[in-house]
Amino acid sequence: SPQRPQIEYGGAVILPGGNVTARAGEIATVTCTARYGNPPPLIK
């Protein structure tokens, strides 16, 4: 069965309600992962 989507930043899972902080001008890469999901997760 599909797992719940989760947001990851820098290899760490961001808990629901958590924040990601980046300095002005810095590029922050976040990913949304969920195993066995169809369709795959998407960040808008």
Secondary structure, DSSP 4 states (H G I P E B T S, - for coil): -PPPPEEEETTEEEPTT------TT----EEEE-TT-SSPP---
